[in-house]
Amino acid sequence: MSSRRMAAIRALVASRLAVTAAFAPRPGLRALPFGGPAPSPRAALHASAPRPVARVAVVLSGCGVYDGTELHEASSILVHLSRAGAEVQIFAPDIPQMHVIDHTKGQPSEGETRNVLTESARIARGKITDLAKLSAANHDAAVFPGGFGAAKNLSTFAVDGGDCKVNKDVERVLKEFHQAGKPIGLCCIAPVLAAKVLGSVEVTVGHEQEEGGRWPHAGTAQVIKALGAKHCVTGVTEAHVDQKNKVVTTAAFMCDTTFHHVHDGLGAMAPSTWD
């Protein structure tokens, strides 16, 4: 065999080894927060090896942006989690709503009352569980979509600002997941819950100036700071990861923007890597 042909074969083998190395598991690679443990090199070689499924609790606050959960945020989160292969269970507190808003007028509906658990069941397609039954021991992560329900039903933030009270089960769940070192995702106005309950965490609600109405709720950032948390400025398609506390947040509809930008930001929140 000629020396030229031997050199060509050696070059081909070397290139294939380089490709193999590029796709090999990197040392120290960690799992996605909602994706379970990263597969071992041995498991990667055996397609039949079982893969753990992440069990994620999604906590709703009613149904409708002005008095409950922001539906588009909840739906987007469920899509991202579904695509990631997570096993999702949906929860909501069994309590009355603060009030009912006529979404065609943006005004309270006098004399009408609704239940947060019952309303949240609309989004959950009926598969809903009382938040009182949620235990961090049974789940790998918890996610809180936004909407005014987080500030009206899960807490009194909409009325009391930084002096708000947080629903006892919401407070318990946040503390349980935090103490267990399990990821907590919050979007839109919901990061104020983490700031109030957990204190010195890093969160984002987007920008800190209204910028001509693009960020109409920018003042929330100052309240977050007053609660002892750190506010991190991010764009709507970005998420902030507090690696120490395993709290992941994104602005969502705190920004007056299009649906697909919010969807992209929620995607950045759901699969963020943890170093």
C-alpha positions as a printed Julia matrix, in Angstrom:
275×3 Matrix{Float64}:
   0.0    0.0    0.0
   1.42   3.36  -1.0
   2.41   5.9    1.61
  -0.07   8.37   0.06
  -2.97   5.94   0.59
  -1.9    5.17   4.16
  -1.84   8.89   4.89
  -5.36   9.28   3.48
  -6.65   6.42   5.67
  -5.03   7.9    8.78
  -6.63  11.27   8.01
 -10.08   9.67   7.61
  -9.78   7.77  10.9
  -8.61  10.92  12.68
 -11.58  12.92  11.37
 -14.05  10.26  12.51
 -12.49  10.15  15.97
 -12.82  13.93  16.17
 -16.55  13.75  15.33
 -17.06  10.99  17.91
 -15.33  13.09  20.56
 -17.46  16.11  19.7
 -20.68  14.2   20.33
 -19.47  12.31  23.42
 -20.97  13.34  26.8
 -18.97  16.18  28.26
 -17.58  15.72  31.79
 -19.64  17.58  34.35
 -22.65  18.11  32.07
 -25.7   18.6   34.25
 -29.35  18.04  33.6
 -31.91  20.55  32.46
 -33.82  21.74  35.53
 -37.04  20.1   34.37
 -35.42  17.23  32.49
 -34.19  14.83  35.18
 -30.59  13.59  35.62
 -28.27  13.61  32.59
 -27.77  10.13  31.08
 -24.53   8.35  31.96
 -22.08   7.42  29.16
 -23.11   3.79  29.66
 -26.81   4.65  29.28
 -26.02   6.64  26.16
 -24.61   3.48  24.59
 -27.75   1.48  25.31
 -30.91   2.99  23.85
 -33.0    0.63  25.97
 -31.66   2.05  29.24
 -34.56   3.64  31.2
 -34.62   7.42  31.33
 -36.0    9.15  34.42
 -39.02  11.36  33.78
 -39.11  14.77  35.41
 -42.2   15.28  37.55
 -43.22  18.93  37.4
 -45.93  20.67  39.42
 -47.6   23.63  37.69
 -49.44  25.98  40.06
 -52.34  28.01  38.63
 -54.27  30.94  40.08
 -57.58  30.89  38.22
 -58.46  31.38  34.55
 -58.06  34.76  32.87
 -55.32  37.37  32.9
 -57.13  40.03  34.95
 -58.32  37.83  37.82
 -56.47  34.51  37.4
 -53.8   32.74  35.38
 -52.59  34.24  32.1
 -53.8   31.48  29.77
 -51.18  31.95  27.07
 -48.37  31.71  29.6
 -49.83  28.57  31.17
 -50.41  26.96  27.78
 -46.93  27.83  26.56
 -45.33  26.38  29.7
 -47.33  23.17  29.3
 -46.21  22.89  25.65
 -42.55  23.35  26.55
 -42.76  20.83  29.39
 -44.61  18.35  27.19
 -41.98  18.66  24.49
 -39.28  18.04  27.1
 -41.04  14.82  28.13
 -41.97  15.96  31.63
 -44.76  14.4   33.66
 -46.94  17.35  34.67
 -49.47  17.63  37.48
 -51.5   20.83  37.8
 -52.49  22.38  41.12
 -54.44  25.39  42.41
 -55.63  26.52  45.83
 -59.24  25.75  46.75
 -60.14  29.33  47.7
 -62.43  32.11  46.44
 -61.01  34.54  43.91
 -60.33  38.06  45.17
 -62.94  39.22  42.64
 -64.22  38.45  39.13
 -63.27  40.69  36.21
 -65.4   41.06  33.1
 -62.62  40.65  30.53
 -64.59  42.48  27.84
 -64.64  45.61  29.98
 -61.72  45.18  32.36
 -64.09  45.95  35.23
 -65.21  43.9   38.27
 -68.43  41.92  37.89
 -70.46  43.02  40.88
 -72.04  40.23  42.92
 -70.21  37.42  41.09
 -67.88  34.99  42.86
 -65.66  32.22  41.53
 -63.38  29.57  42.99
 -59.68  29.48  42.04
 -59.5   25.67  41.89
 -62.67  25.4   39.81
 -61.55  28.1   37.37
 -58.04  26.65  37.04
 -59.59  23.31  36.08
 -60.59  24.95  32.78
 -56.92  25.26  31.82
 -56.08  21.83  33.23
 -58.82  20.19  31.15
 -60.38  19.02  34.39
 -57.26  17.32  35.76
 -56.63  19.58  38.74
 -55.5   18.93  42.32
 -55.9   21.04  45.44
 -52.63  22.87  46.15
 -52.85  21.7   49.77
 -51.89  18.23  48.49
 -48.73  19.33  46.68
 -45.53  18.05  48.28
 -42.01  18.74  47.05
 -41.16  15.15  47.93
 -43.3   13.97  45.01
 -42.04  16.38  42.34
 -38.75  17.48  40.81
 -39.69  21.1   40.06
 -42.5   23.62  40.43
 -43.63  26.28  37.95
 -45.84  29.32  38.58
 -47.32  31.01  35.49
 -48.28  34.66  35.77
 -51.47  36.63  35.39
 -53.05  38.91  37.99
 -54.21  35.82  39.87
 -50.67  35.47  41.24
 -51.01  38.97  42.7
 -54.69  38.69  43.72
 -55.35  35.05  44.62
 -51.94  33.53  45.42
 -51.03  36.7   47.31
 -52.36  40.17  48.08
 -49.61  41.91  46.1
 -52.09  43.69  43.81
 -53.55  45.49  46.85
 -50.73  45.61  49.38
 -47.55  45.7   47.27
 -44.45  44.82  49.27
 -46.52  44.44  52.44
 -48.54  41.64  50.85
 -49.41  38.31  52.37
 -48.84  35.08  50.45
 -51.3   32.2   50.48
 -50.14  29.72  53.12
 -49.9   26.78  50.73
 -48.05  28.85  48.12
 -45.59  29.93  50.81
 -45.21  26.33  52.02
 -44.62  24.99  48.5
 -42.02  27.64  47.68
 -40.13  26.95  50.89
 -40.33  23.17  50.46
 -38.91  23.2   46.93
 -36.27  25.75  47.87
 -35.13  23.81  50.92
 -35.03  20.61  48.87
 -32.83  22.29  46.26
 -35.39  21.69  43.52
 -35.93  24.18  40.67
 -38.71  26.78  40.83
 -39.85  28.55  37.67
 -41.89  31.77  37.81
 -42.94  34.19  35.08
 -44.64  37.53  34.6
 -45.72  38.93  38.01
 -45.19  35.59  39.82
 -41.49  36.28  40.67
 -42.74  38.63  43.4
 -43.87  35.49  45.25
 -40.29  34.21  45.39
 -39.01  37.65  46.4
 -41.53  37.87  49.24
 -41.17  34.3   50.53
 -37.52  33.48  49.84
 -35.97  36.92  50.24
 -32.43  37.09  48.87
 -33.02  35.48  45.49
 -32.32  36.74  41.97
 -35.37  37.24  39.76
 -36.47  39.2   36.72
 -39.68  40.89  35.66
 -37.95  42.38  32.62
 -36.91  46.04  32.47
 -36.91  48.69  35.18
 -38.23  51.6   33.1
 -41.58  51.75  31.29
 -39.92  52.81  28.02
 -42.97  54.45  26.52
 -45.4   51.79  27.71
 -43.5   48.75  26.44
 -42.91  47.72  30.08
 -46.06  49.02  31.83
 -45.35  47.2   35.12
 -41.66  48.15  35.38
 -42.19  49.59  38.87
 -42.48  46.03  40.17
 -38.7   45.76  39.97
 -38.26  48.38  42.69
 -40.66  46.55  45.0
 -38.69  43.34  44.43
 -35.51  45.15  45.47
 -37.24  46.53  48.57
 -38.15  42.97  49.56
 -34.45  42.09  49.67
 -34.24  40.25  46.37
 -31.99  41.16  43.44
 -33.7   42.24  40.23
 -31.91  41.35  37.0
 -32.81  43.2   33.81
 -33.64  40.88  30.91
 -35.39  41.03  27.57
 -38.74  39.34  27.06
 -37.21  36.41  25.17
 -34.65  35.79  27.91
 -34.75  34.06  31.3
 -32.64  34.63  34.38
 -31.24  31.68  36.29
 -30.38  32.09  39.96
 -28.04  29.13  40.1
 -27.54  29.26  43.86
 -31.25  29.13  44.7
 -32.39  27.27  41.57
 -34.97  29.91  40.77
 -35.62  30.57  37.05
 -37.69  33.58  35.97
 -38.78  35.34  32.78
 -40.78  38.51  32.15
 -43.49  37.14  29.82
 -46.42  39.58  29.59
 -44.82  42.09  31.92
 -43.78  43.31  28.49
 -46.4   44.61  26.05
 -45.3   42.39  23.19
 -46.37  39.65  20.81
 -47.34  36.11  21.77
 -44.39  34.42  20.1
 -41.86  36.54  22.0
 -43.48  35.52  25.27
 -43.51  31.88  24.11
 -39.78  32.09  23.36
 -39.05  33.59  26.78
 -40.98  30.82  28.5
 -38.98  28.32  26.47
 -35.81  29.93  27.75
 -37.13  29.54  31.3
 -38.21  25.9   31.05
 -35.03  24.31  29.66
 -32.33  26.52  31.21
 -29.16  24.6   32.09
 -27.72  24.55  35.6
 -23.96  24.57  36.05
